[in-house]
């Protein structure tokens, strides 16, 4: 086919096409797309060759590289991204450009592509103490979290070393996510330690910002207002005491996250957030009294959560756990809320519940429910227990599987 004929079909000027073929002009991304389409080939057919075109056959230019990396991410050509990024970072001038591009991909949920860039940028700055290095590690930590609790623990432990290097805004959200990981793994002391650090840092930032003569304000990247983190730190601290069975201390902390009188901001968002923490405080007051053996609050607690669908499962799990501890009969409650027993994700007023915490609660609930029914020799109890084992196998290969299995074997031996 002649150059003029191919130029007419592809929409590329014949002079441009001639210069490209003779190696006198670099091939733009738009040229590559038109040539490939005209030849009737898969869009990424020439991508491996185009990596060499961009890196070695002509001088690298960000105007060509950026759209190529973005399109490679969309087509999941991670091999091309890896080669490009590795080659570009021989020149560290590309580090900030690649980092910004990784942030863009991260926001688009192209996490695998973003992770490749973050890893390479971090490696190029491994001897630095820059915020960019810390932020790369933070993004990699977020991307790496999965369904394997032990791997999550490893990732959290590795990332912790970089938290203090983050800027003020990202630091608070990073600690919040670390709390969720350690909480889901039942590392209550570590989770509490982090809640105190979250409260300390958020309080310092809030007080600094509140001073009339303090002009520095770097809170635009925060997921929530500063006062939210102060209240949330106290809420999670109370929860760690509850999980350790210290219900009295947990109750003493409740007023620390339900009192918003110190908040200087005004408006609908403040009212909504404070109201939500007060609601959580009421629920947790009922819950801690219940788990402390005060059965007289059971009916009140059930009536309270029945009007709050997103709280029903958590309440049901804790009620069954308490019933096993004190040998209570809660059949009427299980019947009333039977539709909330199957696994599901719940969305709160602010965001979806953390998946790792949700998975952990469901695994523990199944085990408690099996124990409850087996203690009463109910038909179907063994099936419930084995479901507990199945779910636990996905969530925790050691702790909850053993508990579920013991529940079954123990009852069979009896």
N, C-alpha and C positions, 0 to 999 in steps of 0.2 A: 504494500500500500504506500502511496506517495505521502510525503510530508504534508502537502496541501490537503489531500483527502483526509488524513488523520486529524489535521488541525480543524477541518470543517466539522468532523464528527465529534471531536472532543471539546471544541469551543476554545481551544488554546491558539493564540496567534501563531501563524506558521513560522515567523521569524524567531519567536520565543522558543518554539518547539525545536527548531533547528539548533539554536544556541545550547539548549539543554542537552540535546543528543551529542553535540560536539564537545561537551564539557566546558563550555564557555560561560554558562550561567547556572547558578544553583537552582535546584528544583524545589519550588515552594510546595507546601502541603496541599494547597488547592490544585496544583498541577498534578501531583501524585494521585489525588482522588479522581481527577478527570481522566487521566491516562488509564488507571486501573478499571474504572467504570466502562470506558470505551472498549477496552479489551475483553470485557465480560468476565472479569476475574473477581474473586472475593476481595472485599475492601482492604483486608490486611495482607494480601498476597505478597506485596513487595516490602512489607514493614521491616523485615530483618535487613534487607539491603538498604533501606532508607536510613537505618541507624548509622551505617557506614557513611552514607551520603552526608548526613548531618554532622558527624564527628570528624571524619578524616578526609573525605573527598572534596570538601569545601570548608571554609571557615565557619565554625558554629555561630549561629545567630539566634537569639532568644525569640525573634519573630517567627522563626520556623519551628524551634524546639517546643515552645509552649503549646501550640495547637496539636503538635504530634503527640506529646505526652498525654494531653487531655483525651485525645481520640483513642490512644492506646489503652487508657484506663477504661474507657467506655466499652471497648472491644475485649477487655481483659487480656491484652497482650503484655502481661507483666514482665516477660522476658525482655521485651524491647525497652521498657521503662528501666529495668535493672541495668542493662547495658549502657543506656544513655546517661543515666544519673551517675553511674560509676565513672564513665569517661569524662563527664563534665566537671566533676569535683576534683579533677587534677588541677583545675583552676578555681580557687576558693571564691572568686568573684561571683560564681554561680550559686553559692550556698544560700544567700538570702532570697534570691529569686526562686530557687527550688523549694525552700521552706514555705514561702508564700503560696506557691502552687500546691504544696502538700496540704496546707490549711484549706485551700479551696476544695480540693478533692475530699478532704475529711468532712467538710460541711455538706458535700454531695453524697455522703455515705459510700464513697469509693475507698473503703478502708484498706483493702489489700494494696492498692496502688499507692495510697498515701503512706502506708507503713514502710514500703520500700524506700521512699524518699526520706522519710524521717530517720530511718536507720542509717542511711548513707550520710545525711547531713550531720547526724549525731556523731558518727565515726570521724567525720572531717573536723569536728570540734571537740574531740574527746579530751584534749589537753587544755581546753578552755573552761572557764567557769561562767559562761554566758547564760543569759535567760533563754536564748534560742536552744541551747543544748538541753536545758531542763524542760523546756516546753516540748521538745521532740520526745523526750523520755515519758512525759506526761501523756502525750497522745498515744505513744506505743503501749503504755500501761492500759489506757482505756480500750484500745483496739484488742489487746491480748486477753482481756477478761472473757472467760467462757464458762462451760459447764463442769470443768474439772476443778474442784475446790483446792486441791493441793497445788495445781499449777497456778491458780489465782493467788495462793499464798506466796509462792515463789516470786510471781510478778510484783505483788505488793511490797514484798521485802526488798526487791531490787530497786523499785521506784522510790521508796522512802528516802533514799539518800539524796534525791534531787528536789524534794519538796521545798526545802529552804532556799533553793536557788530560783524558784519561780517568782514572778512578779506578784504583788499583793493580791490582785484580783483572782488569778488562777490558783493561788495557794489555797484559798478557802474551799473552792470546789474540789480541788485535789484531795484535801484532807477529808472532806465529806465523803468522797468515793472510797477512800481507804477505810473509813469507819464502817461503811457498808460491807466491805470485803471481810474485815476481821470480825464483824458482828455475825455475818452469815457462817463463819467458821467457828463460832463459839469462843473466840479469843476475847473474852469479856474484859479482862484487865487491859489488854492492848487497845481495845475499842474505847474504853473509858479514858485512857491516857490521851488518845487522839481527840476525844470530845473536849477535854480540858484545853488542849492546844488550840482547837478550833475556836473555843470560847475566848481564849486569851487574845488570839490574833484578831478576831472579829471585833472584840471590844476595843482594842488599841486603835484599829482603823476607824471605828465608829467615833471614838472620842476625838481623834485627830481631825476627822472631817467636820466634826461639830464645832471645832474652834474657829472663831471668826477670822483669826489671822493665819489659818492654815489653808493655803491655796491648792495644795496638791490633792488631786482627786483622780484616782485610777481605779474606779469601781465600775466602769462601763462594761467590762468583760464578765462581770459577775452574773451568774444565772439567776440570783435572787438579791433582794435588797440586803444591805449589811445587817440590819436588825434581825432578819430572818435567821442568819447563821448563829447569832447569839442565842436566840430562843431554841433553835434546832439542836445546838450543842447540849443544852440542858435537858432537852427531851431525850436525846440518845443516851446521855449520861444516866438519866433515871431508868431507862430501859436496860442498861447493863446491870444495874443493881437488881432490877426485877428478875432478870435471867439468872442471877446468882442466888436468888432466894432471899435477898435482903429487902423485903417489901416495905419495911418501915422507912428505910433511907430513901427508897424510890418515891414514897409518898411525900417525904420532906422536900424533895426536889421539885415536885409538881408546881408549886407556886412560882418557882423561878422561871418557868416557861409559859405560864398562863398570865402573868402580870406584864402588860405592855404599857404601863403608865409612864415609863421612862422614855418611850420612843418619841422623838421630836417631830418626825414626819406626820403629816396628816393626809387624809384622802381615802378613797374607796379601797385601794390596794392594802393600805395599812389595816383598815378595819377588817378586811377579809382574812388577812394573815393572822391577826390577833384572835379573831373569832375561831379560826381553825385550830390554833394552839389551845385555846380554852376548851374547845370540844374534845381534843385529844386528852387534855388534862382531866376532864370529867370522866372520860372512858377509862383512863389509866387509874384514876382513883378507885372507881368501882372494881377494876381488874385486880389491883394490888390488895385491896381489902378481901376480895374473893379468894385470891391465892394464899392469903394469910389465914384462911379457914373461916372467914366470916360469911357463913352461908346465907345469912339474912339479906345480903345485898344481891343474891343471885337473880331473883325475879326482876328487881329494878334494873340490873345490868342488861338482862335480856330485852326488856322493854326499850331501854335506851338504844341499844345497837340495832334493834329491829327496824328502826326508822333511818338507819344509815347503812345502806347496802354494802358499801365498800369496807365496812368494819366487821361485817357479820362473820366472815371466815375466821379472821384472827380471834374474835371472841369465842367462836365455836371450838377452835383448837385449844385455847386456854381453859375453857370450861371443861372439856374432856380431860385435859391434863390434871386439872384440879380435882375432878371427880375421881380419877384413879388414885390420887394422893389421899383423899379423905373418904373414899368408898361411898360417894354419893350416887344417887340414881338420877340421871339426866336424860332418860329415854324420851321424855316429852319434848325436850329442847332439840335433840337430834332429829326427831320426827318433824318438828316445826321447821327446821332449817336444812332438811335433807337435800334440797336442790343446791346448796352451797358447798356440799362435800366434794364433788368432782373438781379436779384441778382447773384453775383459770387464773388469768392475770387481772389484777384490779388497778384501776386508775384513781388516784386521789385528786384532791382539789388542785394540787400543784403539778403533779407529774405521775407517770406510771410507777407502781411499786417496783423497787429494785428486784430484778429477776432472781438474783442469788439468794436474797432473803426470802422471797416468795417460795422458791424451790425448797429451801431448807425447812420452812414452816410446814409445807405440804408433806414433806417426808416425815417430819416429826409428828404431825397430826395423824397420818396413817398408822404410824406405830402406836400412838396413844389410843387411837380408835380400836385397833386390833386388841390391845391389852384390855380395854374396857369391855369389849364383847366376849373375849375369851374368859375373863373373870366371871362372867355370867353364863358361860357355856351356851352362847347363842348360836343358832344355825347360821352358817355363812361366815363365822368368825375367822376360820382358817383362810378363807378366800380373801377377806379383808386384810389379814396379816400378810399374805403373800403379795397382795398389791402394794403393801407398804414396802416389802423387800424390793419389788421391781422398781418402784419410784426411787427408793433410797440408792439403788445401784447406779442410777443416773446422777444422783446428787452427791453422794458421799460413799466411796467404796469401802470405808472402814466403819465409821461410827454408827450410822443409822441402819446399815445392813445387818450388822451384828445384833442390834437391839431388836429389829424386826424378826430375825431368825430365832432369837432366844424366846420371843413371845410365843412363836409357834411350837417350838420343841418343848418348852416348859409345859404347855397345856396338854400336849400329846402324852407326855410322860405321866401327868396326873390321871 
